[in-house]
Amino acid sequence: MTKEKFLTVRWNNILTLVLGIPTLLYIVFVLTTPVLSDQAAFFGLFLIGVVY
């Protein structure tokens, strides 16, 4: 396998969806439910930001 096979628009779109959708779902969850404290929500967003 060469890197040219993986550096395509298709793979870029797949990676964007795989990495972006869980982040967006977490953000919507944090903003719409009072389940997590503000501090826990902040640390979750912080960790997502560090990873991505």
C-alpha positions as CSV (number, residue, x, y, z in Angstrom):
1,M,0.0,0.0,0.0
2,T,1.2,3.4,-0.9
3,K,0.3,6.7,0.8
4,E,-1.2,7.9,-2.5
5,K,-4.0,5.2,-2.0
6,F,-4.9,6.7,1.3
7,L,-4.5,10.4,0.6
8,T,-7.7,10.7,-1.4
9,V,-10.8,12.9,-1.1
10,R,-12.8,9.7,-0.2
11,W,-10.5,8.8,2.8
12,N,-10.5,12.5,3.9
13,N,-14.3,12.5,4.0
14,I,-14.5,9.2,5.8
15,L,-12.0,10.4,8.5
16,T,-13.8,13.7,8.9
17,L,-17.1,11.8,9.5
18,V,-15.6,9.3,11.8
19,L,-13.9,11.9,13.9
20,G,-16.4,14.7,13.7
21,I,-19.8,13.0,14.3
22,P,-18.9,11.7,17.8
23,T,-17.6,15.2,18.7
24,L,-20.8,16.9,17.5
25,L,-23.0,14.3,19.3
26,Y,-21.1,15.0,22.6
27,I,-21.4,18.7,22.2
28,V,-25.2,18.4,21.6
29,F,-25.5,16.1,24.5
30,V,-23.6,18.4,26.9
31,L,-25.5,21.5,25.8
32,T,-29.0,20.0,25.9
33,T,-28.9,17.8,29.1
34,P,-28.1,18.7,32.6
35,V,-26.6,15.3,33.3
36,L,-23.0,16.4,33.5
37,S,-21.7,19.1,35.7
38,D,-20.2,22.1,34.0
39,Q,-16.7,21.0,35.1
40,A,-17.2,17.5,33.7
41,A,-18.5,18.8,30.4
42,F,-15.5,21.2,30.2
43,F,-13.0,18.4,30.8
44,G,-14.7,16.2,28.2
45,L,-14.6,19.0,25.6
46,F,-11.0,19.7,26.6
47,L,-10.0,16.0,26.0
48,I,-11.7,15.9,22.7
49,G,-9.8,19.1,21.7
50,V,-6.5,17.6,22.8
51,V,-7.1,14.3,20.9
52,Y,-8.3,16.0,17.6
